[in-house]
Amino acid sequence: MYFQPIDEMSLRHLFSSRYAEDILKMSYLGPVLNSSGTPETSPDCLILDKREKQWRILRCEFKYIPSGKEDFSDNGKFDVAILWSTAPPLTKEELQKELLAQNGCYKIIILSEYKAFSRLDKYHIPSPKEFSKIDELKRVVLGEPFPTVFSAFIAAKIYLEVFRMDKMVDTLSNKFPEVKRMKPQGRANIVSALIQTKPPLLRRMYGRVYCWNDDINANSAVKEIEEIIRTRFRKDIPDPDIIESLSETA
């Protein structure tokens, strides 16, 4: 997913993406079925909630920016509402009380409250130039060892924010035994190699502070690097906690 949603349909697409699934620990399953196996028109779908040890299947309703319980009056009973935001002056807390009484909804999830979603580009008429260097990016990433690809994913994921080289190297050293066995200079090269690639994936801001190279669309890069991590390396992308710990304001 490259952009923030602009309506309910694009909100559903964002929620259903692997990008969102990794963050929310929830998966889209399909429409709600009645007792005869026929799809219901409302609520919107069933989702698999994997946030706790005991997974649950929940009835879910999507709304882009609702202004009150009236927007949900025809949606029947559901467990969770997925929103982009609420229309002022309505607050999440006020809507939660209203939906619990009206629809039995006990959980509201507002995607714009998550930094991973709010930092997505605002939707606009896209130009192919925004994505033109992605093939070159894939070629570069496919030639690097996994710890280097791991750090490239983090740098793209936190853009427009920056990271400290020493913190990134320490993270890689703690996570990957092969990095920990290296001499200190060799450890730094695992990340700094991304400055020397063609095109370079990182650029130095100042001192030990680096950031993603903004010549390459960061959101597109995240999607492509994730695919390479999952298919070529058959590994998981960095945990949100690791990503958050390395993100710093420039």
N, C-alpha and C positions, 0 to 999 in steps of 0.2 A: 504494500500500500504506500503510495507516494504522497498523498495529500490529506488534509483534514476533510471530513465529510461536510457536504453542503445541504443535505436533505436526509430523509429517513433511509432511502435506498442506499446511499453511499455510506451511511452509518452502519447498516447491516453488512455491507461488504467489508468495511474496516473490521468489525467485530469477527467476521468469519475468516479473516486472513490468518495465516500462520504467525505473522508478526504480532497480532493481538492475542492469539491463543497462548503464545509463550509468556506474555505479560500478565494476562488475566487468569490463566489456568482454567479456561472455559472453552468449550468447543460447541459449535453449531451441529445439531443432529438432523433436524428436519421438521416438517410441520406437525402440529398437534393432530392426533387421530381420535375419532370418536369410537364408541364401542363396536361399530361395524367395520372399522378400519378405513373410514372415509376421512380425508383431510378436513380439518376445521379452518374457518377463515380467521378465527380469533381465539386465543391470543396468537402471536406471530409464529412461535416455534417452540421446540424443545431444545434445551442445551444441556451439556454434560458439565457439571461443576466439579472440578478436580482440585479445589483449593484445600480440602481436608483429606485426611486419610481415608475416610469413607466417602467415596464418590456418590454424587446425587444427580438425578435427572430432574430438571426444573422446567416449569412453564414460563416462557419469557415473552415480554412485550417490548418493542422498540418504539421510541419517540425521539424526534430530533431535538427540538427545544420546546417542551410543553409549557403551557402557562397555568395549568391547574388540573385538578382531578377530572374536570369535564372532558379533557382530551382522551381520557381512558374509560369513559362511561359505557362504551359499547364493546369493551374488550374482555368482558367476563372475568373469570378468576385466573390469576397467574401469580407466580412466586417472586419473580425478579423483573425489574424494568431497567432497560439499557438506554441511557440518554447521552446526548452530546453535552447539553447543559440545560438549565432551567431559565425561563424568561423572567427577568426582574419585574417586580420585587419578590417573586416566588423563590423560596429557599428549598434546598434539598430536604431539610428537616420538616418543613411544613408539608411538602408533597408526600413525604414518607408516611406521615400520620394519616393523610387523606386517603392514600392508596391502600393502606392496611385496612382501613374501615370499609372502603368501597370495593376493593378487588382482592383482598387477602394478600396483597403484595408486601413482603416483609424485608425486601432488599432493593435499594436503588443504586445502580452503578453509573457514575457520570464520567465518561471517558476523557473529557477535557480537563479533569482534575489530575490526570496522569501526565507527567512530563513527557513520557514517550509518545503520547498522542498530540499533546498541545504544541510540541516542537515541530510537528509535521508542517510542511509548506501549506499555505492557504491555496485552495484550488484556483486555478487560472487556466487560460487557454495555453496548453503546453506546446513547447517548441521541440522538435527533434534534437536541437543543439543541447538541450538540457541533459540528454541521455546519450550523446554521441560518443563519449569516451568509455562507455560501459564495456564494450568488447575488449578494449585495451586493458581495462581494469581486470577483467576475467583472466586474460592472458598472464598478467603480472601475478595475480593471486594464486593461480594454478602452479606457478613455479616456486612458491615459497613454502617453507615448513609450517606445520600447523601453529606453533606458538606465534609466529609472525602474522599469520592470517587471523588468529585470535585477537591480536592487538589492533589489526586493521579494522576488524569489525567494531571494536569498541570505539576507536577514533571516529569512524563514520557515524556510529550510533549516537554519540554525545554531541556531535556538531550541531549548533554553533559554539559549543563550549570546548574547552581545551583540556589537556592532561599534562602532568609532569612526567618527564621521562623516567626519573628515578622511581616514582611510584608504580609506573607501568612495568618496569623491569622487575621490581620487587614482587609484584603480583604474578608475573610469569614464572619467576623463580620459585615462588611458593606453590604454584599449581603444577608446574611441569618439571619432573626430576631431571630431564635432559638439559633444561636451562640451568637448574641449580648446580649441575656438575661443571658448568662452564666457568672459565675465568671471568672476573668482573667485566672486562672490556668486551669479551665475547657475548655476554648477556645483553649489554647495551646494543650491540650490533643486530640482535634479533629484531629490535624495533627500528633502529636508525636505518636499517636496510631499505625501509619504505620511503626514505627521502631520496634515495639514489635510483629508484626504479624509473622506467620510462613508460607512461608518465609517472611522476612522483605522487605517492598517495598521501604523504604527510608534508607539512612545512613547519619550519621552526619559527616560533613567534618571538621569543626572547629567552635568554638563559636556558633553563632546562624545560621550558614550556613549549609544547607542540600542539598542532591541531590538524584536522583533516584538510586536505587540499581542496579548496572550494571551486577549483576548475572542474571537479567531478561531482555530479549531483550526489549528495550524501545519502538521501533516501533511496535512490536507485542502487547505490553501492551496497547499502545494508541488505537489500533484497538479494542481490547477486552473490555477495559474500556468504550470506546465510545458506543459500542453495549449495554453494561449494562446500561449506562446512558439513552440511548434512549428507550430501551425496558422495563427494570425493573422499572426505575424511571420515564420514560416518560417525560424526561426533555431535554434541550439543553446542548451541551457541552460548556465549558467556551469560552467566546468571545476572538477573537485574541488579542484585546487590553488588556484584563486582563492578558492573557498568557504572552504577551510581557512585561508588566509592572513588572512582577515577575521574569523575566529571568535575571540572572547576570552571569558574567564571573567568573570562579573559581580563 
